[in-house]
Amino acid sequence: MEKIPQIPHTKKEKFLKALESNLGIVSHAANAVKIDRSTPYRWAREDQDFANQMQEIQNLVLDFAESKLFEQIQENNTTATI
């Protein structure tokens, strides 16, 4: 099946920016741009480029969280180590 090019969508762009600023939390980002939280998941099913961008943001957030946890472990924070 041939991939159908997607038309740029301003709400999608706004959502991706909101997703990044809300640390990858879809419901918070959806609320920020006033869309239902299921909408980004539908967009991701329909638009592979959007899905890839959404995944990349979530990966960056995970990397950030892991780096902060690692810093705490290096500082001998027992709770972080547990």
N, CA, C and O atoms as a GROMACS GRO file, in nm:
protein
  328
    1MET      N    1   0.084  -0.118   0.000
    1MET     CA    2   0.000   0.000   0.000
    1MET      C    3   0.088   0.124   0.000
    1MET      O    4   0.181   0.135   0.080
    2GLU      N    5   0.060   0.217  -0.088
    2GLU     CA    6   0.138   0.339  -0.101
    2GLU      C    7   0.100   0.437   0.009
    2GLU      O    8  -0.017   0.455   0.042
    3LYS      N    9   0.203   0.501   0.065
    3LYS     CA   10   0.179   0.600   0.171
    3LYS      C   11   0.119   0.726   0.111
    3LYS      O   12   0.170   0.779   0.012
    4ILE      N   13   0.012   0.774   0.171
    4ILE     CA   14  -0.052   0.897   0.128
    4ILE      C   15   0.012   1.013   0.204
    4ILE      O   16   0.012   1.013   0.327
    5PRO      N   17   0.066   1.112   0.132
    5PRO     CA   18   0.127   1.226   0.202
    5PRO      C   19   0.022   1.300   0.286
    5PRO      O   20  -0.093   1.315   0.246
    6GLN      N   21   0.066   1.344   0.402
    6GLN     CA   22  -0.025   1.414   0.492
    6GLN      C   23  -0.014   1.565   0.472
    6GLN      O   24   0.095   1.618   0.451
    7ILE      N   25  -0.126   1.630   0.479
    7ILE     CA   26  -0.131   1.776   0.470
    7ILE      C   27  -0.091   1.833   0.605
    7ILE      O   28  -0.140   1.786   0.708
    8PRO      N   29  -0.004   1.934   0.608
    8PRO     CA   30   0.033   1.995   0.736
    8PRO      C   31  -0.091   2.040   0.812
    8PRO      O   32  -0.187   2.090   0.753
    9HIS      N   33  -0.089   2.022   0.939
    9HIS     CA   34  -0.206   2.048   1.023
    9HIS      C   35  -0.161   2.132   1.142
    9HIS      O   36  -0.083   2.086   1.225
   10THR      N   37  -0.210   2.254   1.150
   10THR     CA   38  -0.167   2.347   1.253
   10THR      C   39  -0.190   2.292   1.393
   10THR      O   40  -0.107   2.311   1.482
   11LYS      N   41  -0.304   2.226   1.415
   11LYS     CA   42  -0.333   2.170   1.547
   11LYS      C   43  -0.230   2.063   1.583
   11LYS      O   44  -0.190   2.051   1.699
   12LYS      N   45  -0.188   1.986   1.484
   12LYS     CA   46  -0.086   1.884   1.510
   12LYS      C   47   0.043   1.949   1.555
   12LYS      O   48   0.105   1.904   1.651
   13GLU      N   49   0.083   2.056   1.487
   13GLU     CA   50   0.205   2.126   1.525
   13GLU      C   51   0.194   2.184   1.666
   13GLU      O   52   0.288   2.174   1.745
   14LYS      N   53   0.080   2.244   1.695
   14LYS     CA   54   0.059   2.300   1.829
   14LYS      C   55   0.063   2.190   1.934
   14LYS      O   56   0.119   2.207   2.042
   15PHE      N   57   0.001   2.075   1.901
   15PHE     CA   58   0.001   1.964   1.996
   15PHE      C   59   0.143   1.916   2.023
   15PHE      O   60   0.179   1.894   2.139
   16LEU      N   61   0.224   1.900   1.919
   16LEU     CA   62   0.361   1.852   1.938
   16LEU      C   63   0.442   1.947   2.024
   16LEU      O   64   0.521   1.903   2.108
   17LYS      N   65   0.424   2.077   2.006
   17LYS     CA   66   0.492   2.175   2.091
   17LYS      C   67   0.445   2.163   2.235
   17LYS      O   68   0.524   2.169   2.329
   18ALA      N   69   0.313   2.146   2.251
   18ALA     CA   70   0.256   2.130   2.386
   18ALA      C   71   0.303   2.000   2.449
   18ALA      O   72   0.328   1.994   2.570
   19LEU      N   73   0.316   1.894   2.369
   19LEU     CA   74   0.362   1.765   2.422
   19LEU      C   75   0.504   1.779   2.477
   19LEU      O   76   0.535   1.726   2.584
   20GLU      N   77   0.587   1.850   2.405
   20GLU     CA   78   0.724   1.872   2.451
   20GLU      C   79   0.726   1.954   2.580
   20GLU      O   80   0.799   1.920   2.673
   21SER      N   81   0.648   2.060   2.585
   21SER     CA   82   0.649   2.145   2.704
   21SER      C   83   0.578   2.081   2.823
   21SER      O   84   0.596   2.125   2.937
   22ASN      N   85   0.498   1.978   2.798
   22ASN     CA   86   0.429   1.906   2.906
   22ASN      C   87   0.494   1.772   2.935
   22ASN      O   88   0.431   1.680   2.986
   23LEU      N   89   0.623   1.762   2.900
   23LEU     CA   90   0.706   1.645   2.930
   23LEU      C   91   0.645   1.514   2.882
   23LEU      O   92   0.652   1.412   2.951
   24GLY      N   93   0.585   1.517   2.764
   24GLY     CA   94   0.536   1.395   2.702
   24GLY      C   95   0.402   1.344   2.751
   24GLY      O   96   0.360   1.235   2.713
   25ILE      N   97   0.336   1.421   2.836
   25ILE     CA   98   0.207   1.377   2.890
   25ILE      C   99   0.097   1.418   2.793
   25ILE      O  100   0.064   1.536   2.779
   26VAL      N  101   0.042   1.317   2.726
   26VAL     CA  102  -0.054   1.341   2.617
   26VAL      C  103  -0.177   1.416   2.665
   26VAL      O  104  -0.220   1.510   2.599
   27SER      N  105  -0.235   1.377   2.778
   27SER     CA  106  -0.358   1.443   2.824
   27SER      C  107  -0.334   1.590   2.855
   27SER      O  108  -0.421   1.674   2.827
   28HIS      N  109  -0.220   1.624   2.912
   28HIS     CA  110  -0.190   1.765   2.941
   28HIS      C  111  -0.171   1.844   2.812
   28HIS      O  112  -0.220   1.956   2.800
   29ALA      N  113  -0.100   1.785   2.717
   29ALA     CA  114  -0.078   1.852   2.589
   29ALA      C  115  -0.210   1.871   2.514
   29ALA      O  116  -0.233   1.976   2.455
   30ALA      N  117  -0.294   1.769   2.517
   30ALA     CA  118  -0.424   1.778   2.450
   30ALA      C  119  -0.508   1.889   2.513
   30ALA      O  120  -0.572   1.967   2.442
   31ASN      N  121  -0.509   1.895   2.645
   31ASN     CA  122  -0.584   2.002   2.713
   31ASN      C  123  -0.530   2.139   2.675
   31ASN      O  124  -0.607   2.234   2.659
   32ALA      N  125  -0.400   2.150   2.660
   32ALA     CA  126  -0.338   2.279   2.627
   32ALA      C  127  -0.382   2.331   2.492
   32ALA      O  128  -0.394   2.452   2.472
   33VAL      N  129  -0.408   2.241   2.398
   33VAL     CA  130  -0.450   2.284   2.264
   33VAL      C  131  -0.600   2.260   2.240
   33VAL      O  132  -0.650   2.274   2.128
   34LYS      N  133  -0.669   2.224   2.348
   34LYS     CA  134  -0.816   2.210   2.346
   34LYS      C  135  -0.865   2.106   2.244
   34LYS      O  136  -0.951   2.133   2.160
   35ILE      N  137  -0.805   1.986   2.256
   35ILE     CA  138  -0.852   1.873   2.176
   35ILE      C  139  -0.875   1.755   2.271
   35ILE      O  140  -0.822   1.752   2.382
   36ASP      N  141  -0.953   1.659   2.227
   36ASP     CA  142  -0.976   1.539   2.305
   36ASP      C  143  -0.845   1.460   2.311
   36ASP      O  144  -0.768   1.459   2.215
   37ARG      N  145  -0.820   1.394   2.424
   37ARG     CA  146  -0.693   1.321   2.439
   37ARG      C  147  -0.680   1.204   2.343
   37ARG      O  148  -0.569   1.156   2.321
   38SER      N  149  -0.789   1.158   2.284
   38SER     CA  150  -0.782   1.047   2.188
   38SER      C  151  -0.739   1.096   2.048
   38SER      O  152  -0.694   1.016   1.966
   39THR      N  153  -0.752   1.224   2.023
   39THR     CA  154  -0.722   1.279   1.890
   39THR      C  155  -0.577   1.256   1.848
   39THR      O  156  -0.554   1.213   1.735
   40PRO      N  157  -0.478   1.282   1.934
   40PRO     CA  158  -0.339   1.259   1.890
   40PRO      C  159  -0.312   1.113   1.855
   40PRO      O  160  -0.231   1.084   1.766
   41TYR      N  161  -0.378   1.021   1.923
   41TYR     CA  162  -0.359   0.879   1.892
   41TYR      C  163  -0.418   0.846   1.754
   41TYR      O  164  -0.363   0.764   1.680
   42ARG      N  165  -0.530   0.909   1.722
   42ARG     CA  166  -0.590   0.889   1.589
   42ARG      C  167  -0.497   0.948   1.483
   42ARG      O  168  -0.471   0.885   1.381
   43TRP      N  169  -0.447   1.069   1.509
   43TRP     CA  170  -0.354   1.131   1.416
   43TRP      C  171  -0.233   1.040   1.394
   43TRP      O  172  -0.185   1.025   1.282
   44ALA      N  173  -0.183   0.981   1.502
   44ALA     CA  174  -0.065   0.895   1.491
   44ALA      C  175  -0.094   0.770   1.407
   44ALA      O  176  -0.007   0.724   1.333
   45ARG      N  177  -0.214   0.717   1.418
   45ARG     CA  178  -0.251   0.601   1.334
   45ARG      C  179  -0.261   0.639   1.187
   45ARG      O  180  -0.230   0.558   1.100
   46GLU      N  181  -0.303   0.761   1.161
   46GLU     CA  182  -0.328   0.806   1.024
   46GLU      C  183  -0.205   0.871   0.959
   46GLU      O  184  -0.199   0.880   0.836
   47ASP      N  185  -0.110   0.916   1.037
   47ASP     CA  186   0.002   0.997   0.986
   47ASP      C  187   0.133   0.948   1.050
   47ASP      O  188   0.162   0.980   1.165
   48GLN      N  189   0.209   0.870   0.976
   48GLN     CA  190   0.332   0.810   1.030
   48GLN      C  191   0.434   0.916   1.070
   48GLN      O  192   0.505   0.899   1.169
   49ASP      N  193   0.442   1.026   0.996
   49ASP     CA  194   0.536   1.133   1.032
   49ASP      C  195   0.500   1.192   1.168
   49ASP      O  196   0.587   1.216   1.251
   50PHE      N  197   0.371   1.214   1.190
   50PHE     CA  198   0.326   1.265   1.320
   50PHE      C  199   0.358   1.165   1.429
   50PHE      O  200   0.406   1.203   1.536
   51ALA      N  201   0.332   1.037   1.403
   51ALA     CA  202   0.360   0.932   1.501
   51ALA      C  203   0.509   0.931   1.537
   51ALA      O  204   0.545   0.916   1.654
   52ASN      N  205   0.593   0.946   1.437
   52ASN     CA  206   0.738   0.948   1.460
   52ASN      C  207   0.779   1.068   1.544
   52ASN      O  208   0.862   1.055   1.634
   53GLN      N  209   0.722   1.184   1.516
   53GLN     CA  210   0.754   1.304   1.593
   53GLN      C  211   0.707   1.290   1.737
   53GLN      O  212   0.777   1.330   1.830
   54MET      N  213   0.589   1.234   1.755
   54MET     CA  214   0.535   1.214   1.889
   54MET      C  215   0.626   1.118   1.967
   54MET      O  216   0.656   1.142   2.084
   55GLN      N  217   0.667   1.010   1.903
   55GLN     CA  218   0.756   0.913   1.968
   55GLN      C  219   0.891   0.975   2.002
   55GLN      O  220   0.947   0.947   2.108
   56GLU      N  221   0.943   1.057   1.913
   56GLU     CA  222   1.071   1.122   1.938
   56GLU      C  223   1.064   1.213   2.061
   56GLU      O  224   1.157   1.215   2.142
   57ILE      N  225   0.956   1.287   2.074
   57ILE     CA  226   0.939   1.374   2.192
   57ILE      C  227   0.933   1.289   2.318
   57ILE      O  228   0.997   1.322   2.418
   58GLN      N  229   0.858   1.182   2.315
   58GLN     CA  230   0.847   1.095   2.432
   58GLN      C  231   0.981   1.030   2.465
   58GLN      O  232   1.013   1.011   2.582
   59ASN      N  233   1.060   0.996   2.364
   59ASN     CA  234   1.194   0.941   2.388
   59ASN      C  235   1.286   1.044   2.453
   59ASN      O  236   1.362   1.012   2.543
   60LEU      N  237   1.277   1.169   2.407
   60LEU     CA  238   1.359   1.276   2.466
   60LEU      C  239   1.324   1.298   2.612
   60LEU      O  240   1.412   1.318   2.696
   61VAL      N  241   1.194   1.294   2.642
   61VAL     CA  242   1.150   1.311   2.781
   61VAL      C  243   1.201   1.196   2.867
   61VAL      O  244   1.247   1.219   2.979
   62LEU      N  245   1.194   1.074   2.816
   62LEU     CA  246   1.244   0.958   2.889
   62LEU      C  247   1.395   0.972   2.912
   62LEU      O  248   1.443   0.943   3.022
   63ASP      N  249   1.469   1.014   2.811
   63ASP     CA  250   1.613   1.035   2.826
   63ASP      C  251   1.642   1.139   2.933
   63ASP      O  252   1.733   1.122   3.014
   64PHE      N  253   1.565   1.247   2.934
   64PHE     CA  254   1.583   1.353   3.034
   64PHE      C  255   1.559   1.297   3.174
   64PHE      O  256   1.638   1.322   3.265
   65ALA      N  257   1.449   1.223   3.192
   65ALA     CA  258   1.417   1.167   3.323
   65ALA      C  259   1.525   1.069   3.369
   65ALA      O  260   1.564   1.069   3.485
   66GLU      N  261   1.571   0.986   3.277
   66GLU     CA  262   1.676   0.891   3.312
   66GLU      C  263   1.806   0.961   3.351
   66GLU      O  264   1.875   0.918   3.442
   67SER      N  265   1.838   1.070   3.281
   67SER     CA  266   1.961   1.142   3.315
   67SER      C  267   1.950   1.206   3.453
   67SER      O  268   2.048   1.208   3.528
   68LYS      N  269   1.833   1.259   3.487
   68LYS     CA  270   1.815   1.319   3.620
   68LYS      C  271   1.823   1.212   3.729
   68LYS      O  272   1.880   1.236   3.836
   69LEU      N  273   1.765   1.095   3.703
   69LEU     CA  274   1.773   0.986   3.798
   69LEU      C  275   1.919   0.942   3.816
   69LEU      O  276   1.964   0.918   3.928
   70PHE      N  277   1.992   0.932   3.707
   70PHE     CA  278   2.134   0.894   3.713
   70PHE      C  279   2.214   0.994   3.796
   70PHE      O  280   2.300   0.955   3.874
   71GLU      N  281   2.184   1.124   3.779
   71GLU     CA  282   2.252   1.226   3.859
   71GLU      C  283   2.227   1.204   4.008
   71GLU      O  284   2.319   1.214   4.089
   72GLN      N  285   2.103   1.173   4.042
   72GLN     CA  286   2.069   1.150   4.182
   72GLN      C  287   2.140   1.026   4.237
   72GLN      O  288   2.186   1.026   4.351
   73ILE      N  289   2.150   0.923   4.156
   73ILE     CA  290   2.220   0.801   4.199
   73ILE      C  291   2.367   0.831   4.220
   73ILE      O  292   2.427   0.783   4.317
   74GLN      N  293   2.428   0.910   4.130
   74GLN     CA  294   2.570   0.946   4.145
   74GLN      C  295   2.595   1.027   4.271
   74GLN      O  296   2.705   1.025   4.326
   75GLU      N  297   2.492   1.100   4.316
   75GLU     CA  298   2.504   1.179   4.439
   75GLU      C  299   2.470   1.097   4.563
   75GLU      O  300   2.450   1.151   4.671
   76ASN      N  301   2.465   0.965   4.545
   76ASN     CA  302   2.437   0.871   4.654
   76ASN      C  303   2.300   0.891   4.718
   76ASN      O  304   2.283   0.870   4.838
   77ASN      N  305   2.204   0.931   4.639
   77ASN     CA  306   2.066   0.944   4.687
   77ASN      C  307   2.007   0.804   4.695
   77ASN      O  308   1.975   0.743   4.593
   78THR      N  309   1.992   0.754   4.817
   78THR     CA  310   1.945   0.617   4.839
   78THR      C  311   1.807   0.594   4.779
   78THR      O  312   1.782   0.489   4.720
   79THR      N  313   1.719   0.689   4.793
   79THR     CA  314   1.584   0.673   4.740
   79THR      C  315   1.589   0.658   4.588
   79THR      O  316   1.518   0.573   4.533
   80ALA      N  317   1.669   0.737   4.522
   80ALA     CA  318   1.681   0.727   4.376
   80ALA      C  319   1.740   0.592   4.337
   80ALA      O  320   1.699   0.532   4.237
   81THR      N  321   1.834   0.544   4.415
   81THR     CA  322   1.897   0.415   4.386
   81THR      C  323   1.796   0.302   4.400
   81THR      O  324   1.798   0.208   4.319
   82ILE      N  325   1.711   0.309   4.499
   82ILE     CA  326   1.608   0.206   4.519
   82ILE      C  327   1.510   0.209   4.406
   82ILE      O  328   1.415   0.130   4.404
   0.00000   0.00000   0.00000
